[in-house]
Amino acid sequence: MSTSQKFMELPPGKQLWDRIVAFEIDDPLALVPFSGRLAKEQKWDKSFTDRAIEEYKKFVYLCCISPTGASPSQVIDEVWHLHLLYTRNYWEVFCGQTLKQSLHHEPSTGGADQRTKHKEWQQATISSYVEQFGETPPADIWEVSKPVKKLPKFKWPLLIFLAFIVLLTGCSSAPPVFYISLMIAAFAFISTLGGGKSDGSGGGTSSCTSGGGSSCGSSCGSSCGSGCGGCGGGGD
């Protein structure tokens, strides 16, 4: 019997899912709980933060029941990254008592093949979500974003240089084409400074580091290209 069939018969992974739903990620005694810190760091409002945490739990569930694992969106990956910083809560309470298995977050090996695999994995995760929860995941949280080019940091010396060119055109008899060429060269130079870095799923894919059938492994790319390897058998 496959893992997915077993969980569908429970009905779907009820014992594991009930534990995940019951898990409280916020410490009631903390002045700034997990959700508050997450909202502040990501500049999310309370409603969106609560929904992101709820979808994070669904992602973790998919990680544990799928033989091939699951891949999070950028929003869910941000929740996961922060949760990993709460080491006792994550490893002892969440993984140890709730999931009853480990769920690791490991670096990606990168490369074009890994990016292709990661994209396919994301689509498979969405399909698994629909199958398990009977609805389409919320687009504002689960949207698979394309890599976004970061704008280079503005350079004040270049601004001064451009201003100098403009002033020079009014005080010199050089042909206009000369100054136009200078401005084109300056803009070309700006475009090479700090630009071109991807802020999407760049080189991310995932791998499974199972240990005795109870350990999930996952990977993370430069920004949010990550996932978890299937545990195959957890969740009772």
Secondary structure, 3 states (H helix, E strand, C coil): CCHHHHHHCCCCCHHHHHHHHHCCCCCCCCCCCHHHHHHHHHCCCHHHHHHHHHHHHHHHHHHHHCCCCECCCHHHHHHHHHHHHCHHHHHHHHHHHHHCCEECCEECCCCHHHHHHHHHHHHHHHHHHHHHHCCCCCHHHHCCCCCCECCCCCCHHHHHHHHHHHHHHCCCCCCHHHHHHHHHHHHHHHHCCCCCCECCCCCCCCCCCCCCCCEECEEECCCCCEEECCCCCCCC
